[in-house]
């Protein structure tokens, strides 16, 4: 496992709600990342409870997370160590009530 993969693995396993995104929760740097934060807030997740990783700060993480999850796009949400998906999947799960169950479950 590469250094980047190991760092990603530790982040995924060590945080309840983890979002790999462009920018930060307070300053998203793309529309999809901003929407992901809004969906989490709408689910009742406190902004302080969301651990975010700005992939723009680290090229190894930006590429490595795509390999780690086998998912080509960012943002990527992990809850309790499980990969959930990107902003479109988050939105669909939120609208069906499934995301709230995963977060609160």
Residue pairs with C-beta under 8 A, 6 or more apart in sequence:
1 9
2 60
2 64
3 60
4 58
4 60
4 61
4 63
4 64
5 64
5 67
5 68
7 61
7 64
8 61
8 64
8 65
8 68
9 68
11 18
11 51
11 53
12 18
12 68
12 78
12 81
12 83
13 81
15 51
15 78
16 49
16 51
16 79
16 80
17 40
17 45
17 49
17 50
17 51
17 77
17 78
17 79
17 103
18 50
18 51
18 52
18 53
18 77
18 78
18 79
19 25
19 33
19 36
19 37
19 40
19 50
19 51
19 52
19 53
19 75
19 76
19 77
19 78
20 52
20 53
20 55
20 61
20 65
20 74
20 75
20 76
20 78
21 28
21 30
21 33
21 36
21 37
21 52
21 53
21 54
21 55
21 74
21 75
21 76
22 28
22 29
22 30
22 32
22 33
22 54
22 55
22 56
22 74
22 75
23 29
23 30
23 33
23 34
23 54
23 56
24 52
24 54
25 37
25 47
25 50
25 52
26 47
28 34
28 36
28 37
29 54
29 56
32 73
32 74
32 75
32 86
32 87
33 74
33 75
33 87
35 87
35 90
35 91
36 75
36 77
36 86
36 87
36 90
37 47
37 50
37 52
39 87
39 90
39 91
39 94
39 99
40 50
40 77
40 90
40 103
41 47
42 94
43 94
43 99
43 100
43 103
44 100
44 103
44 104
45 103
53 61
53 65
55 61
55 62
55 65
55 74
56 62
62 74
65 74
65 76
66 72
66 73
66 74
69 76
69 83
71 83
71 85
71 86
73 86
74 86
75 86
75 87
76 83
76 84
76 85
76 86
77 83
77 84
77 85
77 86
77 90
78 84
79 102
79 103
82 102
84 90
84 93
84 99
84 102
85 93
90 99
93 99
93 102
94 100
